[in-house]
Amino acid sequence: MKSAYAKYSHVPVSSGVTGAEVAACIMTASGINDVQIIESNQLLGDHYDPMSKRLVLSSESFYGYSTAAVGVAAHETGHAI
């Protein structure tokens, strides 16, 4: 996981959107409006917390516009769905 993340963290997405923006877009498209997206300082600590309805993204995933950041954010959003 870490090696794949490291490799794709240097590959920007062509749209220039961040991981947080992707997560919000996916949730909106899925009709989910009660999940909070928050930033965490923990590297690769990205997760969905169903008890508090929070999608927690590392700073790299939250603000990042790399393929890795967007992919991690989309994956975690899938757990919320």
Backbone as XML, in Angstrom:
<?xml version="1.0"?>
<chain id="A" units="angstrom">
  <residue number="1" name="MET">
    <atom name="N" x="0.825" y="-1.183" z="0.000"/>
    <atom name="CA" x="0.000" y="0.000" z="0.000"/>
    <atom name="C" x="0.874" y="1.254" z="0.000"/>
  </residue>
  <residue number="2" name="LYS">
    <atom name="N" x="1.849" y="1.296" z="0.885"/>
    <atom name="CA" x="2.689" y="2.493" z="0.989"/>
    <atom name="C" x="3.497" y="2.740" z="-0.277"/>
  </residue>
  <residue number="3" name="SER">
    <atom name="N" x="3.983" y="1.675" z="-0.907"/>
    <atom name="CA" x="4.782" y="1.872" z="-2.118"/>
    <atom name="C" x="3.913" y="2.347" z="-3.280"/>
  </residue>
  <residue number="4" name="ALA">
    <atom name="N" x="2.712" y="1.807" z="-3.392"/>
    <atom name="CA" x="1.792" y="2.260" z="-4.450"/>
    <atom name="C" x="1.387" y="3.709" z="-4.206"/>
  </residue>
  <residue number="5" name="TYR">
    <atom name="N" x="1.113" y="4.048" z="-2.953"/>
    <atom name="CA" x="0.755" y="5.428" z="-2.625"/>
    <atom name="C" x="1.913" y="6.369" z="-2.971"/>
  </residue>
  <residue number="6" name="ALA">
    <atom name="N" x="3.111" y="5.978" z="-2.601"/>
    <atom name="CA" x="4.288" y="6.813" z="-2.880"/>
    <atom name="C" x="4.461" y="7.023" z="-4.380"/>
  </residue>
  <residue number="7" name="LYS">
    <atom name="N" x="4.271" y="5.977" z="-5.151"/>
    <atom name="CA" x="4.429" y="6.069" z="-6.600"/>
    <atom name="C" x="3.413" y="7.033" z="-7.203"/>
  </residue>
  <residue number="8" name="TYR">
    <atom name="N" x="2.144" y="6.881" z="-6.836"/>
    <atom name="CA" x="1.085" y="7.674" z="-7.461"/>
    <atom name="C" x="0.824" y="9.013" z="-6.781"/>
  </residue>
  <residue number="9" name="SER">
    <atom name="N" x="1.524" y="9.281" z="-5.700"/>
    <atom name="CA" x="1.373" y="10.581" z="-5.053"/>
    <atom name="C" x="2.063" y="11.682" z="-5.855"/>
  </residue>
  <residue number="10" name="HIS">
    <atom name="N" x="2.829" y="11.292" z="-6.865"/>
    <atom name="CA" x="3.518" y="12.264" z="-7.727"/>
    <atom name="C" x="2.859" y="12.392" z="-9.091"/>
  </residue>
  <residue number="11" name="VAL">
    <atom name="N" x="1.716" y="11.721" z="-9.266"/>
    <atom name="CA" x="0.993" y="11.767" z="-10.538"/>
    <atom name="C" x="-0.267" y="12.601" z="-10.341"/>
  </residue>
  <residue number="12" name="PRO">
    <atom name="N" x="-0.301" y="13.831" z="-10.874"/>
    <atom name="CA" x="-1.473" y="14.682" z="-10.664"/>
    <atom name="C" x="-2.663" y="14.230" z="-11.514"/>
  </residue>
  <residue number="13" name="VAL">
    <atom name="N" x="-3.860" y="14.468" z="-10.997"/>
    <atom name="CA" x="-5.067" y="14.204" z="-11.788"/>
    <atom name="C" x="-5.247" y="15.367" z="-12.762"/>
  </residue>
  <residue number="14" name="SER">
    <atom name="N" x="-5.756" y="15.085" z="-13.923"/>
    <atom name="CA" x="-5.881" y="16.117" z="-14.953"/>
    <atom name="C" x="-6.917" y="17.183" z="-14.591"/>
  </residue>
  <residue number="15" name="SER">
    <atom name="N" x="-7.891" y="16.818" z="-13.767"/>
    <atom name="CA" x="-8.944" y="17.774" z="-13.394"/>
    <atom name="C" x="-8.477" y="18.791" z="-12.363"/>
  </residue>
  <residue number="16" name="GLY">
    <atom name="N" x="-7.444" y="18.460" z="-11.604"/>
    <atom name="CA" x="-6.942" y="19.368" z="-10.579"/>
    <atom name="C" x="-7.783" y="19.423" z="-9.321"/>
  </residue>
  <residue number="17" name="VAL">
    <atom name="N" x="-8.719" y="18.488" z="-9.152"/>
    <atom name="CA" x="-9.546" y="18.470" z="-7.943"/>
    <atom name="C" x="-8.806" y="17.782" z="-6.810"/>
  </residue>
  <residue number="18" name="THR">
    <atom name="N" x="-9.146" y="18.152" z="-5.588"/>
    <atom name="CA" x="-8.528" y="17.550" z="-4.411"/>
    <atom name="C" x="-9.308" y="16.314" z="-3.971"/>
  </residue>
  <residue number="19" name="GLY">
    <atom name="N" x="-8.709" y="15.563" z="-3.081"/>
    <atom name="CA" x="-9.391" y="14.397" z="-2.534"/>
    <atom name="C" x="-10.676" y="14.763" z="-1.816"/>
  </residue>
  <residue number="20" name="ALA">
    <atom name="N" x="-10.656" y="15.860" z="-1.051"/>
    <atom name="CA" x="-11.862" y="16.304" z="-0.344"/>
    <atom name="C" x="-12.965" y="16.677" z="-1.320"/>
  </residue>
  <residue number="21" name="GLU">
    <atom name="N" x="-12.594" y="17.321" z="-2.416"/>
    <atom name="CA" x="-13.590" y="17.706" z="-3.424"/>
    <atom name="C" x="-14.193" y="16.477" z="-4.097"/>
  </residue>
  <residue number="22" name="VAL">
    <atom name="N" x="-13.362" y="15.487" z="-4.372"/>
    <atom name="CA" x="-13.851" y="14.251" z="-4.976"/>
    <atom name="C" x="-14.813" y="13.540" z="-4.024"/>
  </residue>
  <residue number="23" name="ALA">
    <atom name="N" x="-14.435" y="13.454" z="-2.751"/>
    <atom name="CA" x="-15.297" y="12.803" z="-1.763"/>
    <atom name="C" x="-16.645" y="13.503" z="-1.674"/>
  </residue>
  <residue number="24" name="ALA">
    <atom name="N" x="-16.626" y="14.820" z="-1.625"/>
    <atom name="CA" x="-17.876" y="15.588" z="-1.539"/>
    <atom name="C" x="-18.738" y="15.374" z="-2.781"/>
  </residue>
  <residue number="25" name="CYS">
    <atom name="N" x="-18.112" y="15.358" z="-3.936"/>
    <atom name="CA" x="-18.848" y="15.157" z="-5.189"/>
    <atom name="C" x="-19.492" y="13.773" z="-5.238"/>
  </residue>
  <residue number="26" name="ILE">
    <atom name="N" x="-18.738" y="12.753" z="-4.852"/>
    <atom name="CA" x="-19.275" y="11.391" z="-4.861"/>
    <atom name="C" x="-20.438" y="11.267" z="-3.883"/>
  </residue>
  <residue number="27" name="MET">
    <atom name="N" x="-20.281" y="11.846" z="-2.703"/>
    <atom name="CA" x="-21.366" y="11.752" z="-1.718"/>
    <atom name="C" x="-22.606" y="12.501" z="-2.200"/>
  </residue>
  <residue number="28" name="THR">
    <atom name="N" x="-22.422" y="13.668" z="-2.784"/>
    <atom name="CA" x="-23.562" y="14.422" z="-3.317"/>
    <atom name="C" x="-24.272" y="13.616" z="-4.402"/>
  </residue>
  <residue number="29" name="ALA">
    <atom name="N" x="-23.504" y="13.042" z="-5.295"/>
    <atom name="CA" x="-24.079" y="12.237" z="-6.380"/>
    <atom name="C" x="-24.799" y="11.004" z="-5.843"/>
  </residue>
  <residue number="30" name="SER">
    <atom name="N" x="-24.392" y="10.543" z="-4.668"/>
    <atom name="CA" x="-25.013" y="9.360" z="-4.053"/>
    <atom name="C" x="-26.148" y="9.721" z="-3.106"/>
  </residue>
  <residue number="31" name="GLY">
    <atom name="N" x="-26.436" y="11.010" z="-2.991"/>
    <atom name="CA" x="-27.524" y="11.451" z="-2.119"/>
    <atom name="C" x="-27.165" y="11.455" z="-0.646"/>
  </residue>
  <residue number="32" name="ILE">
    <atom name="N" x="-25.882" y="11.462" z="-0.332"/>
    <atom name="CA" x="-25.435" y="11.476" z="1.059"/>
    <atom name="C" x="-25.095" y="12.908" z="1.441"/>
  </residue>
  <residue number="33" name="ASN">
    <atom name="N" x="-25.800" y="13.432" z="2.437"/>
    <atom name="CA" x="-25.545" y="14.812" z="2.855"/>
    <atom name="C" x="-25.356" y="14.952" z="4.361"/>
  </residue>
  <residue number="34" name="ASP">
    <atom name="N" x="-25.200" y="13.826" z="5.040"/>
    <atom name="CA" x="-25.057" y="13.879" z="6.500"/>
    <atom name="C" x="-23.707" y="13.337" z="6.979"/>
  </residue>
  <residue number="35" name="VAL">
    <atom name="N" x="-22.733" y="13.277" z="6.079"/>
    <atom name="CA" x="-21.387" y="12.815" z="6.435"/>
    <atom name="C" x="-20.429" y="13.994" z="6.355"/>
  </residue>
  <residue number="36" name="GLN">
    <atom name="N" x="-19.727" y="14.217" z="7.429"/>
    <atom name="CA" x="-18.756" y="15.309" z="7.496"/>
    <atom name="C" x="-17.410" y="14.815" z="6.964"/>
  </residue>
  <residue number="37" name="ILE">
    <atom name="N" x="-16.748" y="15.638" z="6.166"/>
    <atom name="CA" x="-15.412" y="15.324" z="5.656"/>
    <atom name="C" x="-14.424" y="16.169" z="6.450"/>
  </residue>
  <residue number="38" name="ILE">
    <atom name="N" x="-13.521" y="15.495" z="7.159"/>
    <atom name="CA" x="-12.559" y="16.226" z="7.986"/>
    <atom name="C" x="-11.136" y="15.814" z="7.655"/>
  </residue>
  <residue number="39" name="GLU">
    <atom name="N" x="-10.206" y="16.692" z="7.996"/>
    <atom name="CA" x="-8.788" y="16.455" z="7.784"/>
    <atom name="C" x="-8.154" y="15.895" z="9.051"/>
  </residue>
  <residue number="40" name="SER">
    <atom name="N" x="-7.197" y="14.985" z="8.862"/>
    <atom name="CA" x="-6.413" y="14.436" z="9.957"/>
    <atom name="C" x="-4.942" y="14.576" z="9.591"/>
  </residue>
  <residue number="41" name="ASN">
    <atom name="N" x="-4.096" y="14.785" z="10.582"/>
    <atom name="CA" x="-2.667" y="14.913" z="10.329"/>
    <atom name="C" x="-1.951" y="13.576" z="10.211"/>
  </residue>
  <residue number="42" name="GLN">
    <atom name="N" x="-2.664" y="12.479" z="10.363"/>
    <atom name="CA" x="-2.055" y="11.154" z="10.349"/>
    <atom name="C" x="-1.894" y="10.649" z="8.913"/>
  </residue>
  <residue number="43" name="LEU">
    <atom name="N" x="-0.661" y="10.385" z="8.492"/>
    <atom name="CA" x="-0.400" y="9.870" z="7.155"/>
    <atom name="C" x="-1.041" y="8.499" z="6.990"/>
  </residue>
  <residue number="44" name="LEU">
    <atom name="N" x="-1.788" y="8.342" z="5.931"/>
    <atom name="CA" x="-2.507" y="7.108" z="5.615"/>
    <atom name="C" x="-3.435" y="6.671" z="6.748"/>
  </residue>
  <residue number="45" name="GLY">
    <atom name="N" x="-3.969" y="7.641" z="7.461"/>
    <atom name="CA" x="-4.939" y="7.354" z="8.512"/>
    <atom name="C" x="-6.361" y="7.558" z="8.014"/>
  </residue>
  <residue number="46" name="ASP">
    <atom name="N" x="-6.511" y="7.530" z="6.712"/>
    <atom name="CA" x="-7.808" y="7.770" z="6.084"/>
    <atom name="C" x="-8.780" y="6.655" z="6.451"/>
  </residue>
  <residue number="47" name="HIS">
    <atom name="N" x="-10.000" y="7.036" z="6.816"/>
    <atom name="CA" x="-11.012" y="6.038" z="7.141"/>
    <atom name="C" x="-12.393" y="6.691" z="7.230"/>
  </residue>
  <residue number="48" name="TYR">
    <atom name="N" x="-13.420" y="5.840" z="7.219"/>
    <atom name="CA" x="-14.784" y="6.301" z="7.452"/>
    <atom name="C" x="-15.201" y="5.820" z="8.823"/>
  </residue>
  <residue number="49" name="ASP">
    <atom name="N" x="-15.727" y="6.729" z="9.634"/>
    <atom name="CA" x="-16.205" y="6.392" z="10.975"/>
    <atom name="C" x="-17.726" y="6.426" z="10.946"/>
  </residue>
  <residue number="50" name="PRO">
    <atom name="N" x="-18.368" y="5.258" z="10.866"/>
    <atom name="CA" x="-19.834" y="5.225" z="10.755"/>
    <atom name="C" x="-20.560" y="5.693" z="12.015"/>
  </residue>
  <residue number="51" name="MET">
    <atom name="N" x="-19.915" y="5.578" z="13.160"/>
    <atom name="CA" x="-20.568" y="6.002" z="14.411"/>
    <atom name="C" x="-20.756" y="7.525" z="14.450"/>
  </residue>
  <residue number="52" name="SER">
    <atom name="N" x="-19.767" y="8.262" z="13.985"/>
    <atom name="CA" x="-19.867" y="9.722" z="14.001"/>
    <atom name="C" x="-20.187" y="10.296" z="12.621"/>
  </residue>
  <residue number="53" name="LYS">
    <atom name="N" x="-20.351" y="9.419" z="11.630"/>
    <atom name="CA" x="-20.617" y="9.825" z="10.247"/>
    <atom name="C" x="-19.584" y="10.852" z="9.784"/>
  </residue>
  <residue number="54" name="ARG">
    <atom name="N" x="-18.326" y="10.441" z="9.907"/>
    <atom name="CA" x="-17.203" y="11.283" z="9.488"/>
    <atom name="C" x="-16.310" y="10.526" z="8.520"/>
  </residue>
  <residue number="55" name="LEU">
    <atom name="N" x="-15.974" y="11.198" z="7.447"/>
    <atom name="CA" x="-14.975" y="10.698" z="6.530"/>
    <atom name="C" x="-13.688" y="11.429" z="6.879"/>
  </residue>
  <residue number="56" name="VAL">
    <atom name="N" x="-12.709" y="10.686" z="7.388"/>
    <atom name="CA" x="-11.457" y="11.267" z="7.859"/>
    <atom name="C" x="-10.395" y="11.048" z="6.787"/>
  </residue>
  <residue number="57" name="LEU">
    <atom name="N" x="-9.843" y="12.145" z="6.278"/>
    <atom name="CA" x="-8.813" y="12.074" z="5.259"/>
    <atom name="C" x="-7.518" y="12.686" z="5.792"/>
  </residue>
  <residue number="58" name="SER">
    <atom name="N" x="-6.397" y="12.039" z="5.518"/>
    <atom name="CA" x="-5.107" y="12.614" z="5.880"/>
    <atom name="C" x="-4.949" y="13.940" z="5.141"/>
  </residue>
  <residue number="59" name="SER">
    <atom name="N" x="-4.073" y="14.789" z="5.627"/>
    <atom name="CA" x="-3.837" y="16.077" z="4.966"/>
    <atom name="C" x="-3.471" y="15.871" z="3.503"/>
  </residue>
  <residue number="60" name="GLU">
    <atom name="N" x="-2.681" y="14.844" z="3.224"/>
    <atom name="CA" x="-2.261" y="14.548" z="1.860"/>
    <atom name="C" x="-3.452" y="14.191" z="0.969"/>
  </residue>
  <residue number="61" name="SER">
    <atom name="N" x="-4.392" y="13.429" z="1.501"/>
    <atom name="CA" x="-5.576" y="13.053" z="0.724"/>
    <atom name="C" x="-6.593" y="14.193" z="0.667"/>
  </residue>
  <residue number="62" name="PHE">
    <atom name="N" x="-6.719" y="14.927" z="1.750"/>
    <atom name="CA" x="-7.694" y="16.015" z="1.828"/>
    <atom name="C" x="-7.362" y="17.133" z="0.837"/>
  </residue>
  <residue number="63" name="TYR">
    <atom name="N" x="-6.120" y="17.597" z="0.859"/>
    <atom name="CA" x="-5.703" y="18.720" z="0.017"/>
    <atom name="C" x="-5.031" y="18.301" z="-1.284"/>
  </residue>
  <residue number="64" name="GLY">
    <atom name="N" x="-4.636" y="17.035" z="-1.371"/>
    <atom name="CA" x="-3.870" y="16.575" z="-2.520"/>
    <atom name="C" x="-4.699" y="16.428" z="-3.779"/>
  </residue>
  <residue number="65" name="TYR">
    <atom name="N" x="-4.054" y="16.624" z="-4.905"/>
    <atom name="CA" x="-4.701" y="16.449" z="-6.200"/>
    <atom name="C" x="-3.956" y="15.410" z="-7.041"/>
  </residue>
  <residue number="66" name="SER">
    <atom name="N" x="-3.283" y="14.508" z="-6.344"/>
    <atom name="CA" x="-2.597" y="13.419" z="-7.033"/>
    <atom name="C" x="-3.557" y="12.250" z="-7.234"/>
  </residue>
  <residue number="67" name="THR">
    <atom name="N" x="-3.148" y="11.347" z="-8.109"/>
    <atom name="CA" x="-3.935" y="10.138" z="-8.337"/>
    <atom name="C" x="-4.110" y="9.359" z="-7.041"/>
  </residue>
  <residue number="68" name="ALA">
    <atom name="N" x="-3.074" y="9.304" z="-6.235"/>
    <atom name="CA" x="-3.146" y="8.590" z="-4.960"/>
    <atom name="C" x="-4.147" y="9.255" z="-4.022"/>
  </residue>
  <residue number="69" name="ALA">
    <atom name="N" x="-4.085" y="10.575" z="-3.891"/>
    <atom name="CA" x="-4.980" y="11.290" z="-2.978"/>
    <atom name="C" x="-6.445" y="11.111" z="-3.378"/>
  </residue>
  <residue number="70" name="VAL">
    <atom name="N" x="-6.715" y="11.268" z="-4.650"/>
    <atom name="CA" x="-8.084" y="11.140" z="-5.144"/>
    <atom name="C" x="-8.569" y="9.695" z="-5.026"/>
  </residue>
  <residue number="71" name="GLY">
    <atom name="N" x="-7.682" y="8.746" z="-5.312"/>
    <atom name="CA" x="-8.053" y="7.335" z="-5.201"/>
    <atom name="C" x="-8.372" y="6.922" z="-3.775"/>
  </residue>
  <residue number="72" name="VAL">
    <atom name="N" x="-7.567" y="7.372" z="-2.831"/>
    <atom name="CA" x="-7.815" y="7.063" z="-1.418"/>
    <atom name="C" x="-9.128" y="7.695" z="-0.967"/>
  </residue>
  <residue number="73" name="ALA">
    <atom name="N" x="-9.348" y="8.945" z="-1.335"/>
    <atom name="CA" x="-10.583" y="9.634" z="-0.940"/>
    <atom name="C" x="-11.807" y="8.926" z="-1.524"/>
  </residue>
  <residue number="74" name="ALA">
    <atom name="N" x="-11.728" y="8.527" z="-2.785"/>
    <atom name="CA" x="-12.844" y="7.824" z="-3.417"/>
    <atom name="C" x="-13.085" y="6.470" z="-2.748"/>
  </residue>
  <residue number="75" name="HIS">
    <atom name="N" x="-12.025" y="5.769" z="-2.422"/>
    <atom name="CA" x="-12.149" y="4.478" z="-1.743"/>
    <atom name="C" x="-12.856" y="4.629" z="-0.395"/>
  </residue>
  <residue number="76" name="GLU">
    <atom name="N" x="-12.406" y="5.594" z="0.393"/>
    <atom name="CA" x="-13.008" y="5.791" z="1.709"/>
    <atom name="C" x="-14.461" y="6.254" z="1.592"/>
  </residue>
  <residue number="77" name="THR">
    <atom name="N" x="-14.754" y="7.039" z="0.585"/>
    <atom name="CA" x="-16.131" y="7.477" z="0.353"/>
    <atom name="C" x="-17.021" y="6.276" z="0.049"/>
  </residue>
  <residue number="78" name="GLY">
    <atom name="N" x="-16.458" y="5.293" z="-0.614"/>
    <atom name="CA" x="-17.215" y="4.064" z="-0.877"/>
    <atom name="C" x="-17.686" y="3.398" z="0.405"/>
  </residue>
  <residue number="79" name="HIS">
    <atom name="N" x="-16.921" y="3.490" z="1.470"/>
    <atom name="CA" x="-17.341" y="2.933" z="2.756"/>
    <atom name="C" x="-18.546" y="3.702" z="3.308"/>
  </residue>
  <residue number="80" name="ALA">
    <atom name="N" x="-18.570" y="5.000" z="3.085"/>
    <atom name="CA" x="-19.702" y="5.807" z="3.557"/>
    <atom name="C" x="-20.981" y="5.449" z="2.783"/>
  </residue>
  <residue number="81" name="ILE">
    <atom name="N" x="-20.797" y="5.154" z="1.520"/>
    <atom name="CA" x="-21.956" y="4.776" z="0.686"/>
    <atom name="C" x="-22.482" y="3.429" z="1.144"/>
  </residue>
</chain>
